[in-house]
Amino acid sequence: MTIMQAPSEIIFVDESGDPGLSGRSKRSRPYFVVAFVYCAEPSPLRKHLRRLLKRLHLRRKYPPHLAELKFYLPHTDLIQKGYTPQQLQRYDSFMPAIRAKAIGIICADASGVFAAIVDKRKAYSTWKPHEMYNFIFAETLIVNILSNLSPPNPPAIQFDRGRLTPARLQGFKQYVLDKDSYFEHMGYKRYRGALAPPIDVPSISEPGIWAADIVAGAFYHKYRHNDRSYSNTLVPVFIAKGERLYWR
């Protein structure tokens, strides 16, 4: 009997920003980013990011209650855990250096990165947030990432489900598989094999998701704050042009 082994190649996915499509959300938070980090061998990335987090905790440069690396500190969550504004201000002062170190690890250990940036002001008015997320995730994965990588077999896809409810989670996974089948049927597909359902994993336990959060944050920072310093550092590991803006 042949035992099928899970592929060692993984694409990690996470997001930055708010997918809300209300008028108020579009005005105050006009961008939403979904980032993809491809690893032909994820072990070094996981090891080095865990090591960085441990070192930051030991040196008291990162909130001890936060067990994952993030581009932006979750202030609301940390305040609820008892952190004071003064403490958060101190931790924020270390974040530029922390981001630079994390991006350095990603550039050294990841095989490629890509970001989908949504200008929500140009999104279809009839869409709901989960519908937009489904489309952006599947379209970018198939057209911009897998079509450029052309792997012998599609990598595993791991993502933090974030705001998806259990019901919408199943709909999302089926949407991705249906999109893969549609592209194959239409003759648009540029890679072999069928996608397996994306796997939702808790971000706290998977450093690859931390890496995707860092990449998503770097591109969100580029568009929301007009600061390319972080995203430009990722250029050596761009897949194709490294980003796609929905909609120009």
C-alpha positions in Angstrom: 0.0 0.0 0.0 1.3 3.4 -0.9 1.2 6.0 1.8 0.6 9.6 0.6 2.9 12.1 2.3 1.9 15.7 2.9 3.9 18.1 0.7 6.7 19.9 2.6 6.1 23.0 0.5 3.6 25.4 2.1 2.1 28.7 1.3 1.2 30.6 4.5 -1.5 33.3 4.3 -2.6 36.1 6.6 -4.2 39.5 6.3 -3.8 43.1 7.5 -6.4 45.8 7.8 -10.2 45.6 7.9 -12.2 43.9 5.2 -15.3 45.9 6.1 -17.0 47.5 3.1 -19.3 50.0 4.8 -18.9 53.6 3.8 -17.3 54.5 7.1 -14.8 51.7 6.8 -13.9 52.6 3.3 -13.2 56.2 4.4 -11.3 55.4 7.6 -9.5 52.2 6.6 -9.5 52.2 2.8 -7.0 49.3 2.3 -7.1 45.6 3.0 -4.1 43.2 2.4 -3.9 39.5 2.0 -0.2 38.2 2.0 1.2 34.9 0.9 4.6 33.4 2.0 5.8 30.4 0.0 8.3 28.1 1.6 9.8 25.1 -0.3 11.1 24.0 3.2 9.4 25.8 6.1 11.6 24.4 8.9 14.3 27.2 8.9 11.7 30.0 8.8 9.8 28.5 11.7 12.9 27.9 13.8 14.4 31.4 13.3 11.1 33.2 13.9 10.6 31.3 17.1 14.1 32.0 18.2 13.6 35.8 17.5 10.4 35.8 19.6 12.1 34.1 22.5 15.0 36.5 22.4 12.7 39.5 22.3 10.7 38.2 25.3 14.0 37.6 27.3 15.2 41.1 26.5 11.8 42.6 27.4 11.3 44.2 24.0 8.1 42.5 23.2 4.9 42.0 25.2 5.3 38.7 27.2 1.6 37.9 26.8 1.9 38.0 23.0 3.0 34.6 21.8 3.3 35.4 18.1 5.2 38.0 16.1 3.0 40.7 14.5 3.7 43.7 12.3 1.4 45.8 14.4 0.9 45.3 18.1 -2.8 44.5 19.0 -3.2 47.4 21.4 -6.8 46.7 22.2 -6.1 43.1 23.2 -3.1 44.1 25.2 -4.9 46.9 27.1 -7.6 44.3 28.0 -4.8 42.2 29.5 -3.7 45.1 31.7 -1.0 46.8 29.7 -0.8 50.6 30.2 -0.4 53.2 27.5 3.1 53.8 28.7 4.1 50.2 28.4 2.6 50.0 24.9 4.5 53.1 23.9 7.7 51.5 25.1 7.0 48.3 23.1 6.1 50.3 20.0 9.5 52.0 20.1 11.1 48.6 19.5 8.8 47.6 16.6 10.8 49.1 13.6 13.9 47.1 14.6 11.7 44.0 15.2 10.1 44.3 11.8 13.4 44.7 10.1 14.8 41.5 11.8 11.7 39.5 11.0 11.8 40.7 7.3 15.5 39.7 7.2 14.5 36.2 8.3 11.8 36.0 5.7 14.2 37.1 3.0 16.7 34.5 4.1 14.3 31.5 4.6 11.2 32.0 2.5 11.1 31.0 -1.2 8.8 33.8 -2.3 6.3 36.4 -1.1 3.3 38.1 -2.7 0.6 40.5 -1.5 -2.9 41.3 -2.7 -3.9 44.9 -1.8 -7.5 45.9 -2.0 -8.5 49.5 -2.4 -11.9 49.0 -0.8 -13.2 52.3 -2.3 -13.2 50.5 -5.7 -14.7 47.2 -4.6 -18.1 46.1 -5.9 -20.8 47.8 -3.9 -22.9 44.6 -3.9 -20.1 42.5 -2.3 -20.1 41.4 1.3 -16.7 41.3 3.1 -16.4 37.5 3.0 -17.2 37.4 -0.7 -14.5 39.9 -1.4 -12.0 37.9 0.8 -12.9 34.6 -1.0 -12.3 36.2 -4.5 -9.1 38.0 -3.6 -7.6 34.9 -1.9 -8.4 32.4 -4.7 -7.8 34.7 -7.6 -4.4 35.8 -6.3 -3.3 32.3 -5.3 -4.1 30.8 -8.6 -3.3 33.6 -11.1 -0.4 35.4 -9.4 1.3 32.8 -7.3 0.8 29.2 -8.5 0.8 30.2 -12.2 4.2 31.9 -11.7 5.7 29.1 -9.5 4.3 26.3 -11.7 5.1 23.6 -9.0 5.0 19.9 -9.9 2.4 19.5 -7.3 0.4 22.3 -5.6 1.8 23.2 -2.1 -0.3 22.9 1.0 -2.1 26.2 1.9 -2.2 27.2 5.5 -4.0 30.3 6.7 -5.4 32.0 9.8 -9.2 32.0 9.3 -9.4 35.3 11.2 -13.0 36.6 11.0 -14.5 33.7 9.1 -17.3 32.0 11.0 -17.4 28.1 10.9 -20.2 28.2 8.2 -18.3 30.7 6.0 -15.1 28.8 6.6 -16.4 25.8 4.8 -17.8 27.9 2.0 -14.4 29.6 1.6 -12.6 26.3 1.3 -15.1 25.1 -1.3 -14.8 28.4 -3.2 -11.0 27.9 -3.6 -11.4 24.3 -4.9 -14.2 25.4 -7.3 -11.9 28.2 -8.6 -9.1 25.7 -9.2 -11.5 23.4 -11.1 -12.9 26.3 -13.1 -9.4 27.5 -14.2 -8.6 23.9 -15.2 -11.8 23.5 -17.2 -11.3 26.8 -19.0 -7.7 25.9 -19.9 -6.3 28.8 -17.9 -4.4 26.7 -15.3 -0.6 26.8 -15.5 0.3 24.2 -12.9 -0.3 20.5 -12.5 -2.4 18.8 -9.9 -5.5 19.8 -8.0 -5.4 22.1 -5.0 -6.1 20.5 -1.6 -8.5 22.3 0.7 -6.8 25.2 2.5 -5.9 24.3 6.1 -6.9 26.7 8.9 -4.3 26.8 11.6 -4.2 29.0 14.8 -1.6 31.7 14.2 -0.3 31.4 17.7 1.1 27.9 16.8 2.4 28.5 13.3 5.4 30.9 12.7 4.7 30.7 9.0 1.5 32.7 9.7 3.6 35.2 11.6 5.7 35.7 8.5 2.5 36.2 6.4 1.3 38.8 9.0 4.7 40.6 8.7 4.4 40.7 4.9 0.8 41.8 5.0 1.7 44.6 7.5 4.6 45.8 5.3 2.3 46.3 2.3 -0.5 47.7 4.4 2.0 50.2 5.7 3.1 51.0 2.2 -0.4 52.0 1.0 -2.0 53.3 4.3 1.0 55.3 5.4 2.8 55.9 2.1 5.9 54.2 3.5 7.7 51.7 1.2 10.7 51.0 3.5 9.4 47.7 4.7 7.9 46.4 1.5 11.0 47.4 -0.5 13.2 45.2 1.8 11.2 42.2 0.6 12.0 42.7 -3.1 14.6 39.9 -3.2 11.9 37.3 -2.5 9.1 38.8 -4.6 7.1 36.3 -6.7 6.7 38.0 -10.1 6.1 41.7 -9.3 5.4 41.0 -5.7 2.0 42.6 -5.5 -1.3 43.1 -7.1 -3.6 46.0 -6.5 -7.3 45.5 -6.6 -8.5 47.6 -8.4 -6.4 50.1 -10.3 
